[in-house]
Amino acid sequence: MGHRPPKDVQEAAQRAERWIEEGKAGKGFTDTGRRRAAQLAEGEEVSDEVVGKMQAYFARHTVDKDAAGFTRGGEGYPSPGRVAWDAWGGDAGERWVGTIDLDD
């Protein structure tokens, strides 16, 4: 079964795509991040497997929110970590995949 990303998730990924084009993603930005941003920005349905990867990403990277340049208006915004966060759907993506129970 596929999961269609909500509009706010698509908007975060679209913002990340603009930042990537502007060169703000940093050297460590992965092809996986680029693919995820493109997929979510287009509003493509994602599989249970991708939802699981998104859940793991957000669990692993929530600490990035405390880093410099993560918050709008802060020095260095957007940091590479913020670009990656939004590529995966941003705060909206974290909320969205948090509501999906893959154990059904």
N, C-alpha and C positions, 0 to 999 in steps of 0.2 A: 504494500500500500504506500502511496506517495503522500507527502506532506507539502502543501503549498505555503510558501512563506508569506506572512502578512505584509501589508504595504509598508509599515515602518521598518521591517527587516529589509525589504527591497531598497528603501531609501538609504539606509545605513550602508549597504553594499554599493549602491550607486555613488555615494560620497567617497567611499574607499577607492572605487575605480578612478574617480577624478584625481584623488591624492596620488594614486599609483602613477597615473599619467604625468603628474607634476613632479615626479621623482621623490616623493616624500615617504616612500615605503621602506627605504633603507636597504643595505646590502644583504641582510639576512632574510629578506622577504622571499617566501617560497612560491613555487608554481602552484602548489596546493592552495595557498591563500588566494592566488590570482584566479584559479578555477572556481573556488568557492564564491568569491566576490561576483564573478560573472554569472554563475548559476543563480545566486540569490537575487542579484540586481535584475535579472530577466524574469524573476518570479517563477522559475522552473520548479516543478515538484522535486522534492528530495526524498531519497529512500530512508528506510529505518537505519541503514548502515551509516548514512551521512548524518542523520540526526544524532546517532550515538557518537560520531566523531565530533560533532558540534558540542554536545554535552561535555565530552572529555576536554575539548579545547577550552571552553569557558571555565571549567573547574580548575584547569591548570594555569590559566592566564588571568584570573580575577585579580591576582596580586599586581598586575601591570597597571591597574587603575590608580595605584598610589604613586606611580612614577611621574617624573617631570614631563610636561608636554602632553599629558593625557587629556586634561580638561580644557575646554574651549576658553580662550582668554589667557591661559597659562603660557609661560615662556616655553618656546620650542614646540608649541601646538601646530599641527598634529605630530606627535612623536611617531616613530615607526611602530611602536606598540599599539598606539591608537589606530593607526591605519589598518594594522592586522586585525584588531578587535572589530572594527567596522566591516572589514572584509568578510568576517564570519557572522555578520548581522548585528553587531553592536549590542547595546543593552537590550534592545528589542528582541534580538536573536536569542540572547541568554534567557530572557523571560519566556519566549515562545518555546524553545526546546525543553525548558524546564517544566512545561505543562504536558509534555508528551511522554507517556509511560510505554516503554518498549517491551515490557514484560508480559504484555497481553497475549 
